[in-house]
């Protein structure tokens, strides 16, 4: 793996560039309902739970198919699997423009969701073109294709204004078809990257028994599952909470989606330099603080003072809210990269299979959470209940990481990990 990458660096970078482009387009398509779902919610008369299910349907398929796609990538190679996957989504994307009933969108959304499985194809594909010391960077750059969520928030509202929601899937189908051609021309195959043919399907799945895999699934359900869920939820949240137009809401929502995708590459670099553990630990703490503040609902409090009752308003305005979402997006971008650095370190020969399993957990988080967001809002009437839920999930991960990693770390002595400041003094 490393030899090939060092011998043909131009080929490796070409693979990385076209794969990242393909993933960006796939993610843009995968997040399509986050914008067009808003006019559909009004047209179809959906409540919050039904809207959550609508946005989550593509995420379900994209999650369930990740494990087999990761295994097929190990066996057949990323170039072939990615090309066939993108081709398979084109008819479903086009048909979306002709759906008229709620169940039509749910069914077609399942097929459009195949695009979300592209992550489990591209991650092992690009990683094997680079040496271990640079795999965190490579997977981070590829993972920056998550910024397709932000691209969707820029492109879809403009298309809505030009020709209505039906224009969005028509344009996206054409873009996907063009991306297939570019990807095939710019990508390459290397038989040395394939898992040997004597390795059985059941042998590859034995790693499901590894507790490390389960822990990484939990982490990824936050940094990726939470990212997907909030990326789908934020436009309508801005519209409902702050009374903004779809175009303005999408622009502000991109302040979360864009850094959450683009900065994943930087997260990969930091994970290579400081280790997956340190990056993930700080990501969870930053997430905990942000979600605590985001969870507080708009509140009016009346207090009896010596001069009589006084009413105070407590709540985030649109600027403070957007700033916190921006910070959260950056943290989760780093977290998505650091989790896969864990995988690259612990499972170098089964990156495809393990990334598929962990990606499945993250994707299922992205499927379940929007539905739970809607159900909580219908039940409580509090929009910020979505952040309350995420706050609780982060608490679970912090406790889990403490007991399995932090508690066992030697803080003093020769085996203690060096802090960034200590590193500078020892050079």
N, C-alpha and C positions, 0 to 999 in steps of 0.2 A: 504493500500500500504506500509506504513512505517512499520507496524507491521510485515507483511510478510517478508520484507527485513531484519528486525532485528532478526526474529525468525530463518530464514534459510539463513545465510550469504553465506555459501558454495554454495548453490543452485543459489543464485543471481549472484555470481561471475562466476559460470560455464556458466550461461546464457549469461553473458556479454562477456566472452572469446570466446565462439563458435559463438556468433552473430557478434562479431568484425571480426573474421576470415571469416565468410560468406560474410560480407560486403566488406572486402578487396578483396576477389576473384571476387565478383560482380563488383566492381569498376575497377579492372584490366581488366575484359572482356569489360566493358563499354567504356574504353579508348583505346581499341585495335587499332582502326583506326589511332590513333595519331602516331603510328609507321609503321604499315603495309600500311597505306595510302600513304607513300612516294614512295615505289616502284610501288604501284598501280597508283599513279599520273603520273609517267613516262610511265608505260605500256599503260594506257588508254588515255594519252595525255590530261590531265585535266589542265584547267587554275586555278587561285587562288580561284575564286568564286566556281567553281565546286568541288575543293578540300575541301573548307570550308563546302559545303553542304554534301559531303561524310562523313567527320568526325562528322558532327552535327546530322546525321540521328538517330543514337542510342540514342542520348541525347533527341531528341524529344519524343520518346515513353517513355523513362524513366521518363520524366517530366510529360507528360499527365496522366500517370497512378498513379502518386503519391497520388492524392487526394482520389480516390477510394481505393487504398491500405491502406492509413492511416485510413479510415473509416472502412474497413474490419478488420483491425488489432484491432481496438476498439471493434468490434463486435464478431470476431471469435478467436482472439488471435494471437500473433506474430509467435508462433511456426508453426502452420499450414500454415499460409499465406506465410511465408518466404520459407518453404519447397516447396510448390507448385510453387512459383515464380521461384525458382532456377531450379526446374525440367523442367519447361516450356521453359527455355532458352537453354537447352542442344542441342536439334535438330538443332536450328537455328545457334548456334555457329559452329557445325560440318559442316553444309551445306555451310558455308562461304568459306570453302576451295575449293568448286567446282563451285563457281561463276566465270563467264568469262566476263560479260558485265557490264557496269556502272550501268544500272538499276537493275541488279541482286544484286549488293552490296547495293544499296539504299533500296530495299525492304527487303532483309535479315537483313540489319542493323536495321530496325524498330523492328524486333522481338528480335534481340540480345539486343536491348535497354531496354527490360523489366528488365534486371538486374539492371539498374539504379534506378528503383523504390524501391529497397531494403532499401534505406535510410528511407523512410516513414514507413516501417514496423518495422525495428529494433529500431528506436529512441523511439517511445512510448513503445515498448516491453521491452527494457532494463530499461527505466526510471521508470517503475512501479514496478520494483524489488528493488528499492532503496528509502530511505526517501527523502523528499524535499531538505534537506540540502546537499545531495550528488548527486542529480540528474544532476547537471551541470557537475560533474566529470564523472558520468556514460555515459551521452550523449556525452561528450567529448572523452572518451575512445572509445566508439562505432564509433564516427565520425572519429577517427584516421584511420578507414578503408579506408578513402580517399587516404591513402598512397598506395593503390592498383594502383593508377596512376603511382607512382614511380616504383613499382614492375614491371609493364608492361614495363617501360623503361629499366629495367635491363634484363628482361626475353625475351621479344620479339626480340630485336636486336640479342641476342645470338641464338635464334631459326632461325632467318632469315639467319644468317651465316651458320648454320648447314644444313638446308633443304629448304630454301626459305620461302616466306611469307605464303604458304599454310600449313606449319607445325604449325604455330602459332594457328589458330583456332582449329586444331585437338588436340593439347596439351591442350588448354584452355577448350575444351569440356570435356576432361577426368578429368581435375582438378575440374571443376564445379561439375561433378557427384560425385567425391570423397568428396567434401565439403558438399554436401547434406547429405551424410551418417554421417559425423562427426557432423554436426549441429543437426541432429535429435537425435543422441545418447546423446549429451551433453546439449540439451535444455530441458526446462520444461514448463508446462502450469499451470496457476492459474485462476480459474473461477472468483475470486474476482477482477481481473484486467480488466474484460470485462465491456463495457458500458451496463447498464441495457437494457433489451430487449424492454422496452416501449419507449425508445428514438428513434425518427424517423429520417430517412435520412435527411429530410428537416430541422428538428430542428438543426441537426449538422452543416448544411451549413449556418445558420443564422449569424454566426460569420463573414461571408464574408463582412457584413456591418460595422464591427468594423474598424475604421481608423487605429488602432494599427496594425491590421493584414496587411493592405496595406503598412504601413511603414516598417514592418519587411520583407515584400516581396521585397521592394526596397533595403534594406540593404543586403539581402541574394542574390539578383541578382548580387551583386558585389563580396562578399566574397566567394560565391559558384559558381555562374554562371561565374564570371570572372576567377575563379580558373580552372573550367572545360575547358573553352574556351582556356585559355593560355596553359593549360596542353596538349590540343590537337594540339595547334598551334606552340609550342616552338621548337619541333624537326626540323620541316621544316624551321623554322625561323633561327635557328643556321646553318643549312645546306646552306640556301640561303644567309644569311647576312655575315657569317664568313667563308664559304667554308669548313665546317667540314664534316667528314664522318658521316653516320647514327649512328654508335656505339658511337662515341665521342659526337655527338650532343645529343643523348639520355641520356648519362651519365651526361652532364652538365644541361640538362633540368630537370633531377631528383633533382638537387639542389633547384629547385622551388617546384616540386611536393612532394618530401619527407617531408620537414618540414611543407608544407601546409596540410599534412595529419596527420603525427605522433604527431605534437605539438598541435593538436586540444584538446587532453586530458588536456594539461597544460592550454589551454585557458578556459576549463571548470572549472578547479580548481581556476583560477584567477577570473572567473566570479562569482563563489560561494563566494569568499573572498571579492572582491571589488565591485561586482555588475555588471550587464550586461551593464548599461549605460556607466560607466567609461571606461570599456574595449572597447566597440564599438566606443566611441568617439575618443580614441587614435588610434584605428585601422584605422579609416577613415583618420586621419591626416597623419599617416605614409604612407598610401597608396597614398595619394595626393602628397606627396613629392617624393616618388619613381617613380610614374607614370609621374610626371613632367620631371624628369631627363631621364627616359626611352623614352619619347616621342620625344626627340631631335634627328633628323636624322643626318646621316653622312654628314658633310657640309665642303666645302672648301670655305674660304673667302679670297678675295684679297683686301688688304687695301693699299691706296696710302700714303706713308710715305715721309719724306724729302729725303730719300735715294732711292726713287723709290718704285714701287709696291712690296708688300710682301704678300705671300699666307700662310694662317694658316688653319690647319685642326681641326675641332671640331667634336667630336663624341665619343661614348663609345667604348672601346675595349672589347674583349670577357671577360676579367677578371672583369672589372667594371660592365659590363652588368650582369654577373652571380651573382655578389655580391648583386646588387640591386634586382634581381629576388629572391635571397635567403631571403632577408629581407622582400620582399613583400609576399613570401610564408608563413613566420612566422606570419606576421600581419593578413593575411587572415585565417590562422589556428585558431588564437585567435578569430577572428571575427565570424567564423562559429559556434564556441562554444557559444559565447556571445549572438548571435541572438536567439539560442535555449534556453538559460537561460531566456531570455525575455519571451519566450513562456511558459516555465515551471512555471514561476512566475505568468503570467497573465491568463493562460488558463490551470490550473492543471487538470481539468476534461475532457478536450478535446485535449490533447496533440497530439493524433493521427491525428485528423482531421486538426488542425491548422498546425501541422508540414507538413502534406500533401500539404496544400495550399501554405505555404511558400516554401516548397521544390519544388513545381510546378513552382513558380516564379523563383527560383534559377536555376532550370533545363532549363526553357525556355530561361533564360539568356545565359546558356551554349549552347543552340541550335542556338539562333539568332546571338550571337557575332561572332562565327567563320565564318559564312556566311558574316557578315558585315566586318570582317577583310579582307576576300578575295575580297569583292567588293571594299573596299577602296584601297587595294593594286593594283587591276586592274585599278582603276580610277586614282589614283595619282602616282603609281609607287614607293611609299614610304612605306617600310616595317613597320617602327615605327608608322604609322598611326593607327595601332591596339592599341597602348598605348595612343595615342591622344584621341581616342574614350573612352577608359576606364577612362582617366583623367576627361573627361567631366561628365561621369556618377557618379564618386566619388564626384564631385562638387555638383551635385544635392542632393546627400545623406547628405553631410555636411550641406547644407543650410536647408534641411528638418529637420534634427536632431536639429539644432540650434533653429529653430522656435518652434518646438514641445516639446523639452526637456530642452536644455541648457538655453534658454531665460527665462524659468519659474523656474529655479533653484535658491534658495536663497543662495547667496554666503557668507553672514555673518549672525551671530546670532545662536540661539540654533538649528534651523532647517537646517543649512548649512551642506552639506556632509563632512565627515572627509576625508582628504587626507591620503595616506599611512604613511606620516611622523607624522601627527596628531594622527593617531591611535596608533603609538608606544609610544607617550607621555601620552596617556590617559589610557594605560594598568596598 
